[in-house]
Amino acid sequence: MNQEILKRLDPAIESTLLGNSKDPDCNVGAAVSVLYKGKEIFSNEYGEADKEKGIPMKRDAIFRCYSMTKPITSVAVMSLVEKGKLALSDAVSTYIPGFKDQRVYTKEGLVPVKTEVTIQHLLDMTAGVVYPDESYEVGKIMQRMIDEYYRKIFEEDIQASTYDLANLIGKQPLEFQPGEGWRYGFCADVLGAVIEVVTGKSYGKYLKETIFEPLGMVDTDFYVPEEKQGRLMQNYQYMPETQTLEPCTWQHLGLSYMHLKKPAFESGGAGLVSTIDDYSKFVKMMLGKGTYQGVRILGEKTIRWMTQNHLNEKQLSWYDWDSLKGYGYGNLMRVMIHEELAESLGTNGEYGWDGWLGCYMFIDPKEELSVIYVIQKCGGNGYRDIQVIRDIVYSALET
């Protein structure tokens, strides 16, 4: 790996921190870690973790994972499959009664499902379960459900548990018949509730016992305890009227405010916080085919199966994000299947996911390579910044 080329990451990342802002003081924090053949070969921190308090970005800064939670949820599900406690063909209604007698939204009205949503549908986002989204009708319905959830939190001080919210999600109309399309949605959150039912434990406790404690992930949880809150990165949003980055003051996807207290809803799709060091242990376990420092989390065959494309041609036709050109999807992660169609350097079989605040992770088993990139800005800075980071790292490979 060419270290001189990797040094290009520093100016590239520093130039992305402002995003659209014109304020030179908006040097909000970022961090990057490059892992190669089991070792970290490059890392750095940039800017400030909290610019209002003047706290510089440090390696132990705690960041909100948002959807980088999903790969961890995928591993948790597969651990129960390996134990024989869960089958991928199981109907979700077996565990979450809100998924019984579901309906699909059509132009002609609601129609019954032809087949029940299964665990595999949830893992592959082919269930028809959606996220709140005002751009289409089923998303609007889910938005109204979440708005009512927020109202109860703020006006009545009532919070739905992981299990309760999964039942509410199941009662909303599906966008399509299970298995007949692909749509990003609350699937991983439902899986967290399924795990609670199967294990009789809270989702957070199961993750700690099964993944976090065995791997030594001491700062990964669904909230930040008081003694660690000084390390929590500030979350910023771009304000177009002033062209500045300001602290974010609103919630997203039903998560507890700023992750400062233990939530009733432990979101398997977006709820975890972590650090570069903690998340790199998870990544090293994946690169190690299920094993890290002698600790086995999953079997090699399981890792190989869950990190391949699971979508058929019809489902792939729904999978149309610009950032996913050349990729398929399976087990809550993108996986590159046509490197010639991708708009950044990569390798077929490379997989990973990202998060709403701009965090990004990829794992390339063929090259034994991974990158973890952390930033905390609503919506991130766009895919171009990720392309630049990927292209620099891949161009540093030497045969």
N, C-alpha and C positions, 0 to 999 in steps of 0.2 A: 504494500500500500504506500503510495507516494505522499509523504508528509508535506512536501512543499505545495502540492495541489490542494491538500486538505486545509492548508492555511488560508485558502481563498474563501473558506466559510466565514471567517471573521468579518471582512468588509461586506460580504453578501448579506449576512444576517443583520449587521448593524444598519445597513441601508433600508432594511424592511421594517424596523421598529416603529418608525413614524407612521407607516401606512399612508392614509390620505391626509394626515394632520400636517398643518403648516407651522405648528408650534415647536420650535427647536428644543423646548424643555420636556417634550413628551417622549422621553427616552425610556419607554416602559420595558419591563424585563423580558428576557428570553434566555433559553439555555439549550445546548445541543450535546448529544453524546453519540459517538460513532463506535460501534462494537464490531470487531473483526476477529474471526477464529478464536472466539472465547474471551477476548481481551478488549478493554476500552483503549482505542488508539488515538482518539481525539475527543476533547471536551472543552467547553468554555461557557461562561455566563456573561450576559450582556445587559446593560442598562440597570434599571431599578425595579425591584419587586414591588415597591410602593413609593411612587414619586412624591406623593403628598407628605409622607413621613421621612423621605430621604433615605429609604432602606435599599441598599444595593442588592442586586440579584446575586444569590449565593447558591451553591450546589444543593444545600439542604432545604431550599425553598419548597413549600408545599403548594402544589397546583391542583386545580379542579380538572379532573380527567374528562368530564362529560362523556362523549361516546367512546373514548378510549377505555371506558369501563367494559364495553361489550366483549372484547376478546377474553377478558377475565371471566365474565359470565359464561362464555362458551366453554371454557376449560372446566368451570364448576359443573355445568350440565354433563359434560363428557365423563367427569369423575364418577357421577352417579350411574351413567351407562356402564362404565367399567365394573362397578360394584353390583350390577344386576338389579338396581333399585328403580331404574327408569329405562324405558325403551323408546327409541326415536319415533316409532309408529304409534305410541300412546296418544289417545285423544286428550287434549288439554282439559276438556270438561271432566275427565276422571279426577282431576285435582282442583280445578277452578270451576265451580258450578255456573258462574256467569257466562261460560262458554257453551252452555247447553242451549239447544234450539236457536242457534244464531240465524241472523238474516243478512242478506247481501243487498246493498243499495243498487237499484237499476233505474233507468228512466221511467220504467213502468211501475215503479214502487219497490217495496221490499219483498224479496223472495227467499224461501228457505235455502240453507246450504245443501249442496249435493253430497258433500263429505265433510266430516268434522275437521276442525283445525287440529293438527298434530304437533308434537314437540319439534319434529323436523321442519314443519312449516314455519314455526317461530324462529328457529335457528337460521333459516334461509331467507327470512322476510317475505315469504310467499303465502302468508296466512290471510292477507287482506286487511290486517290490523294497521291502522295509520297513526301518525302523529297529528296534533292540532295544526291545522293549515287552512287559512281562509281562501286559498286559491281553488279549492274544489269542494264539493258538497259534503262528502264523508269527513273530510278534514274539518269543515265548519262544525259538524255535529260533535266531533271529538273536542274541538275548541270550546264549545259550550259546556261540555262536561268538565273540562279542566277549569274553566272560569268559575263554575259553581264550586269546584274543589277549593280554589283560592278564596272564594267568598266565605266558605265555612271556616277556613283557617283564620282569616283576618277578622271576621265579624262574630263568629261563634266559638273560636278557639278550638275547633274540632279538626283533627288530622286523620285521614284515612291511612291505615297500615298498608304495607306492601301487598298483603292478601286482599284487603278491601279494595284497593285501587285496581288490582288485576281483575277483580269481579266487575267493577264499573267499566273497565276497558272492554271486557268480553261482551257486555250488554250493548255496546255501540254497534251500528251496522258495519259490516265488512265492505271494502271497496270492490272486491271481486270474489268469485268462488275460490276457496282455498286451493292453492297449487296452480292457479291459472294466470298469475301475474307476479309482479314484484313491487313492493312499496315499502319504503323505510318507515318504521313506526315503533310502537310501544312493545314490540315482541320480546325484547330482552328483559323488560320490566316484568312482564308476565312470567318469564322463565324464573326470575328471582322468587316470585311467589310460589311457583311449582316446587322449587327446591325447598322452600319452607315447609310445604305440605309433606313432601316425601321424607324429609329428615326430622321434622318436628322441632327444628331450630330456627332462629331468626336467620335471614339471609346473611347478614353481616357476621354472625357467629360461625356459620358454616364456612364462609370464605376464610375467616381467620384460622380455623382449625385445619382446613384442607389445603389452602394455598399460602396465605400470608405468613403464618407462623413457621411452617416448614421451610419457606424460602427466606425467612428473615426480613420480611417486608414490614418494618416496624412503624412506618408513618403512613400506611395505606388503610383507609377506613371510609365510612360514609359521613364522617364529620371530623373536625379538628378540635381536640380537647383544649381547654383553656391554656394549659401550660405550653402548648405548641402554636397558639394563634399568632404570635409574633413572627412566625415563619410563613404564614399564609400569604400568597401573592394577592395583590389587589387585582380585581377584574375591571377592565376598562371598556368603554364604548366610545365610538367616534360620534362627535356632535357636529353635524354638517353646518349648522348655523354659525358656529364659532371656529370650525375647522380644528378642533382640539380633541384630545382624548381625556375623558372624564370618568371617575369611578362609576361603575354600573350600579344602578339603584333598584333594579327589578329582577324578578325571578324568571326562571325558564324551566319548563317541563315539570312543574310541580315539586321542585326541589326545595329543601329548607333554606331559608335566607342565609346566603354567604357560607353555608356549611359550618356555622358556629355552634350548633347544638345537635344532639343526637336526634335524627329524624324518625318519625313514625314510618314513613315510606322510604325504604332502602332501595333506591333505583338501580336495578341491574343493567339499565341501558345508559345511565348518565350520572350516577350519584357519587362515585368514588373520588377521593382526593389521594394524591401520592407525591413522590419525589422522583427526581431523575434516578437516584441510586436504587430506590425500591422498584420502580418500573423496569429498570435494566435487569434486575434479578428475574423478573417474570419473563422478559425477553430472552435472557440467557437460558432459562428453562425450555422455552420453545425452540431455540436454536439447538439445544442439547437433546432434542427429540423426546422431551418430556422429563428430563432429569437435569438437576442443577446441584453441583457439589455433593454428589452422591445421594441426593434426595429425589426420589421418583414421585412425580405428580401425576403423570399420565404415561401410558405405554407408547412406544414408537409408532406402532400401527395406528393408534388413535390419532396421534398428531398428524401423521401423513394423510389420514382420511379426512380430518376436519379442515385441512388447509388446502383443499382443492375446490375447483368450481363445482357447484351443485345445481346450477341453473340450466334449464333446457333452452332451446332457441326461442320459444314463445316467452318464457320468463325474461330472457336476456333482452327482448325487444322493449320491455318496460324499464330496463336498467340503463338509463340514458343520461346520467350526469356527465357533464363535460370532463370533470376530474377523473372519471372512471373509464375513459377510453382505453381499450385493450384489456380490461379486467372482467372477470367473472365474480361470483360471490358465493360464499358458503360459510355456515357456522359463525355468522355475525362479523365476517371479515371479507374484504376484497381480496382477490387473488389474480395475479396477472396470467392471462392465457394467450394473449396476442401481443407480444412485446413490440411487434412491428407496427401496431396500431396505436400504441401508447405515445403520449406527448412528452415523455421524459425517459431517460435511460433506465433500464431495468432488465429483469430476467423472468422468463416464464416460471411460475411457481412462487414468485415473491408475493408476500401477503402482509396484511396489517389493517389498521384503521386509524381514524383521526377523531378530533373532538370539536365541538361548537366554538370553543375559545381559541382555536388555532393550533392546538397540540396535534402532533402527527407521529406515527410510528410505522416503520416497515421492517419486515424480516425477510431476508433472502437466504433460504437454506442451501442453495447451490453454491453461492459465493461465501457462505458463513458470515453474512454481513447484516447489520441492522443499524438504523438511525432512530433516535428518539429526539424530538424537537418540542420544546415547550414555549408557549406564549399564552397570555390571558387577555384576549380581546374579543368582544362579542362578534361572532361571525368570522374571526381570524382575519388574516390579511389577503385571503384569496389563494387560489391554487398556484399562481405563478411563483410565489415565494417558495413553495414546496418543490416545484419543478427545479428551481435554481439549486436548492440544497441537494436534491437527488442527483442532479447532473454532475455537480462538483464531486460528490462522494463516489459515484460510479466511475467517473473519469480518472479517479486516483487509483483504481485497481490496476495491478500489474501482474501479468501471467509469468 
